[in-house]
């Protein structure tokens, strides 16, 4: 083991999670007590553009700073968490519920899993470590701000929309992977439909991609439903 190898739930990983989760929950609950759309309008615009442009610019600086690891073929910003960041940013700008429907379930479901089991080899200050935790951390922060601070609602229709959007996007993303291809080591692998992540993750227990989708999608539906349950209980209490 090299000195800077990433250790799952090692001290650096735990400290990073503590900072992200602690800041996200603390700020969201602080905002919840005195939220005012006008007062936070500029903050929300800045947060929205950070979410969107961080993902759009990522391929450029990854290719610039680490050309031995990245090419345009393996940095296309169309992973599920990229879509979640775009949707979160667009919700903050437009307040369109459908953007939040996708962002809430995929961002908290898939994004939190990425924070807990990141697909990286080396720890801080490696570029992959910084980009993964900053991007997913910002997404987690924004989603909690919307869910807790703004008190944006989620319904069973939101749950169905998230599943429906996923089914629509999945085959399109697979086709993009096939069309883009890439040299060995630089292959397109959006949504991990071509090969499993290098790190430890839930996908280690499933068949090789893309067949892993068959057992994984019911689990995704279950996780999404768990994320819907707090809102379901809230609806019952309000009746």
ABEGO torsion letter per residue (X at the ends): XBAABBBBGBAAAAAAAAAAAAAAAAAAAAAAAABBAAAAAAAAAAAAAAAAAAAAAAAAAAAAABAAABBAAAABBABAAAAAAAAAAAAAAAGBAAAAAAAAAAAAAAAAAAAABBBBABBOABAAAAAAAAAAAAAAAAAAAAAAAAGBBBBAAAAAAAAAAAAAAAAAAAAAAAAAEEBBGABBABGGAABBBABBBAAAABBBOAAAAAAAAAAAAAAAAAAAAAAAAAAAAAX
